[in-house]
Amino acid sequence: MDKNSCTIYTGEKFTLEWYYDKNGNSIAYDYYKGTTVEQQRKFILLVKRMGDIGKIFDKTKFMNEGDGIFAFKPQPDRYLSFFTNKKKIIITNGFMKKTDKIPKNEKELALKLRKDYFERKLGEEK
């Protein structure tokens, strides 16, 4: 995966992309590929809504998790993400919801991946 193949959806308000590391690996995309067709459909519907409208008002579907991390919440999955100044939303990691709160290790991973993203894009996205 690279910057040419990481785009999930380009809408009127935002472009949504999978985060990928320097080797082209994407934790979020790998998780997504392992979900059912119905789970994938739910995720894509939320992505398209955010891309086209720019907001999801239903907190059961999208929520600010603090520290600049946001969660797309297609039941039973969670996809953590962050915004860039270039009208992009980068999806960092995905996991199955098992508790009411986002697991600390998943949020820490999203923060680490966001830091890596901006370090690699130094000046390009900030």
Contacts in CASP RR format, 6 or more apart in sequence:
PFRMAT RR
TARGET T0000
AUTHOR 0000-0000-0000
METHOD contacts of the structure
MODEL  1
MDKNSCTIYTGEKFTLEWYYDKNGNSIAYDYYKGTTVEQQRKFILLVKRM
GDIGKIFDKTKFMNEGDGIFAFKPQPDRYLSFFTNKKKIIITNGFMKKTD
KIPKNEKELALKLRKDYFERKLGEEK
1 18 0 8 1.000
1 20 0 8 1.000
1 24 0 8 1.000
1 25 0 8 1.000
1 26 0 8 1.000
1 29 0 8 1.000
2 20 0 8 1.000
2 24 0 8 1.000
6 17 0 8 1.000
6 18 0 8 1.000
6 19 0 8 1.000
6 20 0 8 1.000
6 26 0 8 1.000
6 29 0 8 1.000
7 15 0 8 1.000
7 16 0 8 1.000
7 17 0 8 1.000
8 16 0 8 1.000
8 17 0 8 1.000
8 18 0 8 1.000
8 44 0 8 1.000
8 47 0 8 1.000
8 91 0 8 1.000
9 15 0 8 1.000
9 16 0 8 1.000
9 44 0 8 1.000
9 47 0 8 1.000
9 48 0 8 1.000
9 51 0 8 1.000
10 16 0 8 1.000
10 51 0 8 1.000
11 48 0 8 1.000
11 51 0 8 1.000
11 52 0 8 1.000
12 51 0 8 1.000
12 52 0 8 1.000
13 50 0 8 1.000
13 51 0 8 1.000
13 52 0 8 1.000
13 53 0 8 1.000
13 54 0 8 1.000
13 87 0 8 1.000
14 50 0 8 1.000
14 51 0 8 1.000
14 54 0 8 1.000
14 83 0 8 1.000
14 87 0 8 1.000
14 88 0 8 1.000
14 89 0 8 1.000
15 51 0 8 1.000
15 87 0 8 1.000
15 88 0 8 1.000
15 89 0 8 1.000
16 47 0 8 1.000
16 50 0 8 1.000
16 51 0 8 1.000
16 81 0 8 1.000
16 88 0 8 1.000
16 89 0 8 1.000
16 90 0 8 1.000
16 91 0 8 1.000
17 88 0 8 1.000
17 89 0 8 1.000
17 90 0 8 1.000
17 91 0 8 1.000
18 26 0 8 1.000
18 28 0 8 1.000
18 29 0 8 1.000
18 32 0 8 1.000
18 90 0 8 1.000
18 91 0 8 1.000
19 26 0 8 1.000
19 27 0 8 1.000
19 28 0 8 1.000
19 90 0 8 1.000
19 91 0 8 1.000
19 92 0 8 1.000
19 93 0 8 1.000
19 113 0 8 1.000
19 117 0 8 1.000
20 26 0 8 1.000
20 29 0 8 1.000
21 113 0 8 1.000
21 116 0 8 1.000
22 120 0 8 1.000
27 92 0 8 1.000
27 93 0 8 1.000
27 94 0 8 1.000
27 109 0 8 1.000
27 113 0 8 1.000
28 79 0 8 1.000
28 80 0 8 1.000
28 91 0 8 1.000
28 92 0 8 1.000
28 93 0 8 1.000
28 94 0 8 1.000
31 77 0 8 1.000
31 79 0 8 1.000
31 93 0 8 1.000
31 94 0 8 1.000
31 95 0 8 1.000
32 40 0 8 1.000
32 43 0 8 1.000
32 79 0 8 1.000
32 94 0 8 1.000
35 43 0 8 1.000
35 77 0 8 1.000
39 74 0 8 1.000
39 76 0 8 1.000
39 77 0 8 1.000
42 74 0 8 1.000
42 75 0 8 1.000
42 77 0 8 1.000
43 72 0 8 1.000
43 74 0 8 1.000
43 77 0 8 1.000
43 79 0 8 1.000
45 74 0 8 1.000
46 56 0 8 1.000
46 61 0 8 1.000
46 62 0 8 1.000
46 72 0 8 1.000
46 73 0 8 1.000
46 74 0 8 1.000
47 72 0 8 1.000
49 56 0 8 1.000
50 56 0 8 1.000
50 62 0 8 1.000
50 72 0 8 1.000
50 89 0 8 1.000
51 89 0 8 1.000
56 62 0 8 1.000
60 73 0 8 1.000
61 72 0 8 1.000
61 73 0 8 1.000
61 74 0 8 1.000
62 70 0 8 1.000
62 71 0 8 1.000
62 72 0 8 1.000
62 73 0 8 1.000
63 70 0 8 1.000
63 71 0 8 1.000
63 73 0 8 1.000
64 70 0 8 1.000
65 71 0 8 1.000
65 80 0 8 1.000
65 102 0 8 1.000
65 107 0 8 1.000
67 107 0 8 1.000
67 111 0 8 1.000
68 82 0 8 1.000
68 83 0 8 1.000
68 114 0 8 1.000
69 80 0 8 1.000
69 81 0 8 1.000
69 82 0 8 1.000
69 107 0 8 1.000
69 110 0 8 1.000
69 111 0 8 1.000
69 114 0 8 1.000
70 80 0 8 1.000
70 81 0 8 1.000
70 82 0 8 1.000
70 83 0 8 1.000
70 89 0 8 1.000
71 78 0 8 1.000
71 79 0 8 1.000
71 80 0 8 1.000
71 81 0 8 1.000
71 102 0 8 1.000
72 78 0 8 1.000
72 79 0 8 1.000
72 81 0 8 1.000
72 91 0 8 1.000
73 79 0 8 1.000
73 97 0 8 1.000
75 97 0 8 1.000
76 96 0 8 1.000
76 97 0 8 1.000
77 94 0 8 1.000
77 95 0 8 1.000
77 96 0 8 1.000
77 97 0 8 1.000
78 94 0 8 1.000
78 95 0 8 1.000
78 96 0 8 1.000
78 97 0 8 1.000
78 102 0 8 1.000
78 106 0 8 1.000
79 91 0 8 1.000
79 93 0 8 1.000
79 94 0 8 1.000
80 91 0 8 1.000
80 92 0 8 1.000
80 93 0 8 1.000
80 94 0 8 1.000
80 102 0 8 1.000
80 106 0 8 1.000
80 107 0 8 1.000
80 109 0 8 1.000
80 110 0 8 1.000
81 89 0 8 1.000
81 90 0 8 1.000
81 91 0 8 1.000
81 92 0 8 1.000
81 110 0 8 1.000
82 89 0 8 1.000
82 90 0 8 1.000
82 92 0 8 1.000
82 110 0 8 1.000
82 114 0 8 1.000
82 117 0 8 1.000
83 89 0 8 1.000
83 90 0 8 1.000
84 90 0 8 1.000
84 125 0 8 1.000
84 126 0 8 1.000
85 125 0 8 1.000
85 126 0 8 1.000
86 125 0 8 1.000
88 125 0 8 1.000
90 114 0 8 1.000
90 117 0 8 1.000
92 109 0 8 1.000
92 110 0 8 1.000
92 113 0 8 1.000
92 114 0 8 1.000
92 117 0 8 1.000
93 106 0 8 1.000
93 109 0 8 1.000
93 110 0 8 1.000
93 113 0 8 1.000
94 106 0 8 1.000
95 103 0 8 1.000
95 106 0 8 1.000
117 125 0 8 1.000
118 125 0 8 1.000
118 126 0 8 1.000
END
